[in-house]
Every structure is written in C-alpha cells, then in structure tokens.
Amino acid sequence: MAGTFFLFLTLSSHLMQTVLATNPVLEFDYIIIGGGTAGLAVANRLSEIPTISVAVIEAGSSVLNNPNVTNPDAFTAAIGTDIDWKYSTTNQTHANGRIMQQVAGKAFGGTSTVNGMTYIRAEKSQIDIWGKIGNEEWSWDDLLPYYKKSENLTIPSQAQTSSGATFDPTYHGEAGPLKVGFPSILANRSIFDTVAATWNGLGIPTRTDMNGGAVRGISVFPSTIDADANLREDAARAYFYPFQERKNLHIFLQTTASRIVWHKNGGKKQVANGVEVIFSNATIRTLEAKREVIVSAGSLRSPAILELSGVGNPNILSRYGIGTIVNLPSVGENLQDQPNNAYAYNSTFGLLDGSATYVAYGSDSDFLPSMPPRSQLPIWAQKVSDATNKTISPTTLEYFFNIQYDLLSSSVPNAEVIIAATKQYGLGVTSILLSAFWVLLPFSRGNIHITSSDPMVQPAMNPNFFLLDYDLEVQVAIAKWTRKFWASEPIGKQVTELSPGFAKVPANASNEVWGEYIKANFGGNSHPVGTAAMMPEKLGGVVDARLKVYGTSNVRVVDASVFPFQVSGHLSSTIYAIAEKASDMIKEDMR
C-alpha cells in the first residue's frame, strides 16, 4: 500500500507539471507555500470542504519509503542528505566565528521528516503571553483544544507503562490525524527509576505528563510515532496520505515557490493574485489564488519568500532590485534559536536495546544562584537592537525582555536535558547514554534575510548565538548542573564520563574554561522562531492575530516563524496546534 501511495503522489506531481506546461494558468482557491508540518495540516483542513480547491507547493519529494525518515531509531540519518535544506549560519561573531549547521526538512512533510520526533508542548504561561501582548484569542486555553484536535495518542501498553511511560488523558486527543505515542521498546524501568531518583535528589520532581502546560520535572516523553508500526509519524503520513483521494487537493512536488504575485489595485492593502513557481525542469509558471496565499515554509524560509515578493525592509529589498510592495522592516528579524551541547557516559546498565526517552526541565533557580538585576535589560536591548539593523527599537526589545524576565522569575523552565541511548541516533546498541542540554529562553536575537533576488540562493541566517554574555553564562550553568546530575547518586555509581572528559574540562574548571568549551562544541538546536512574529505592527509584528501579513488582505503565514517568543518545549506540537487554529480562522473568513 505504501508503494502505491508513493507512485500515486509521484505521478500526480508530474501530471500537474505537465498540465501547467500546456496551460500556463491554473486557479485554486488557496495556495499553500510549503508542504511541511503546518502547510499539510492547513491543506488537510481546508480541503475537507469539497467545493474548495487547495494547492500545495513543495520543493522536496516524497519520503514515504525513505528508511532515513521512517526508522524512529535513525533520527540523525537524514541530516546532511538531499532531504535537508543544509542551511548554514553566517560566522557567529560571539562564538569563535564558527559557522553552524541549521537543519530543515526539504521533503514532503517538511522538518517533521528529519526532527527528533519529541512531542512536548509549550508552558501555559508562555502561550498566555501571546495574548497579553495584543494577540486576541491566543492563550493556552484557546490553543489546548487544537493540540488535542491534532493528536491521536496511542495509550501506552502495559510494557511501556512498566518502563516508565505515563500520561494524563485530560490533556490529550485520541481522534486526530497525528499519531503520538511511546517507542515500541523502552529501556528497562530500573534505568528510568535511577535517572528520576537522581533528578529528584536535585529538587526536580517526577512529572506524570509534560503536555499539560507545566513542564518542570523529569519524565518519559512521547514522540510523533506510529507506535504500532514503529514508524516515524510525519506531517505527510498524518495529514495527507490517508486523505490523498480528495480531488480538490493538489500537490506540486519538486516545485520552488519563487515569489507571490500581486494585483495592481493601488489599494491600501495589497492583494495576492497567485504564486510564481519554478518546476524541476526550470519551467516558470504562475498558479493563481482566488482567495488566499498561505506561507508555511518555516522560520528560515517564510521570511525570505516574503522579501522576494516585495514584503520587507526597503533597504534590503532595493539592494537586490526588488520593489517594495509592503514596507514591513521587521520581516526576518527577531530570530531566536538555542545553543545545544552534549555529553556521553558509559554505563553499567548493559547493552541498551530499548529507547531511553527521558527529559528533565529546570528553572533558573535550580541551577543559578540568582537572576541578573533587571537594570541589565535596557543595556541588553540596546545591544540587540544595534546588532539587528536597529529594526526593532531598544524600547520595544526592553519590553520583550521584561516579559521574558518575568516568565523566568516565575519559574518557567529555562533548561532542558535530554537523555538517550545510542540506538536512538542510529549509532547501534551500546551501553552508552547521551545527554544533550540547552538554554531554552536565550535573550540574544538575530535575523534572516535574502542575499539575492534568485529564490535558489540561500538567505543569510544569523542567530547571533551568545551575542549577550548572559546567555553564555546560563549555558555554562546548565552544563555544570548537567554534569552534577551525572555525578550524583544513584546514577553516579553507574556511569563514567566519556565526553567532555575531565582532561578537557576539569572538575574544578573555571567559568572561563567552561565558556570556551561551550563555544567550541555547541551546535544550533534548529528550533528557530520569530521571523514573522505575530504581534502588533508597532512592536515589530509581521502578522496580526489572524495570521495575516500586515499591509495585505489575503496573505497569511502559518508556521513557527509567527511565534513571538521561544518556548520551553519542542516546536512541532505547537506548530500543529497553530495550523489547526489557523484553519478554523480561514474557514471563518470564508463566510
């Protein structure tokens, strides 16, 4: 059956391109740029209405039968292959000038085909803040029904429960398209009990369910996985293949969206007429949109598409000969990502042939002696504004930083530590446990902008890792806290540190030594948000609370780029929920 799906999709895509070659104008009610996590969810929900036609433009191909995608124990296997955009950052001035890899899926299913599959939602207070900055009807209570609507939780089996899997049914859906569950084989319960007891000894409680709006604690976390078939559950498997017979849903694979095409109406708000696309044979055509264009190309590509379409900062657009359609300087600004470091420990647990999907979240008070004085915030705001084209004013950034400071002061988690077996990374069955950790809410901000009018040229991405010294201080504190965990009882008796090792970072290492280690060895977490932020235009917003791009009447952005702030959790669950909510808003606006 899977082979039939793949053949159907390939033939369908080629057929659509052939039709366009002979008939250069095709009309659809809605055109979605990006067949990824958000784009396919929106396409599914809109095409539920049989009289509405939907087209999805996707630069990648189907990966339905790609073992680098389908195997949940090979999560890193697809990174750096043809289904990865293989983005890279600019030289990171505050991180030894290093160039960092940025992973994003170039495939039907988007980044859901290459990510770590972790299903952990944001903290309740973080979503509530979205509404408090001016986004009406955006709060945890508004979004929770959409988290549940998207989800089809597989109740853990007795064996999984015995290995530590727990959940609270209050917060989960069991009828949505997206299969969520626990790996078919979890590591022995004694390992989780040892890990949990150690974290408990450091003041971190065991949490039954990370997805109820409070994440501080230690738990076995669920994943986007088809637990029965032991397959990765990506957006295409969830939202397209079971519905592919819909005649009003049209998929264009290996097709690049080059720019949005506009009506020449001279009105106050610009009206999108369609999308210019480039097929794999270099043919250029325009697909016409009768109702809306929805940009769902992800935080690293959606702002570039807007700029290529004349929506953005006129100073940047004119540099590449692009006329300004909508003067919106904040497009591509407010980029937020997290620095990720990792340790490795040999254990006495024997060969780990099951998945150790353990995660711990800690608040600043768990690993820092105190918060910095609030008087630092205007200094940080000025530095970030100076480093990002002064597009967002120091006053606005100080307002954002005060919000973030208040969240951190209220014990919103700021550290994540994930523990996994080598098997889960496609590295075979060993006795080694891997431990990745990162600061969740850095204050540094960066940007992403086009470097050419050619849509095939990658934009310049600058997350500005460690632009603010305080972010490095927090990452150092988390590194020391994570090593303290591994040295504490009862886990400490059963592991030996392999990396970084005490020769490289001595037990009594100074903060300076730790800082140099962090900067030399971290990687970007590939959790970018904020580049088309949903907030009032006066604060630097790109889209309003209905996700419409300011200055346009029928262009929306629906993906992680609309998150105004980074979250304490993983992105995909919230992206699916936003897409579900956006679909309902679009349907409301049809009337």
PyMOL commands that set and color helices and strands:
alter all, ss='L'
color gray80, all
select helices_A, chain A and resi 2-22+37-46+67-70+110-113+124-132+140-150+158-162+169-171+189-201+235-239+241-243+302-308+314-319+364-367+374-387+394-409+422-424+469-487+491-494+511-521+537-539+560-562+571-590
alter helices_A, ss='H'
color red, helices_A
select strands_A, chain A and resi 25-33+54-57+87-88+101-102+151-153+178-180+217-220+225-226+231-232+249-252+256-262+272-278+284-295+311-312+326-327+333-335+339-347+358-362+415-421+432-439+446-449+460-462+495-499+523-524+555-557
alter strands_A, ss='S'
color yellow, strands_A
deselect
rebuild
show_as cartoon
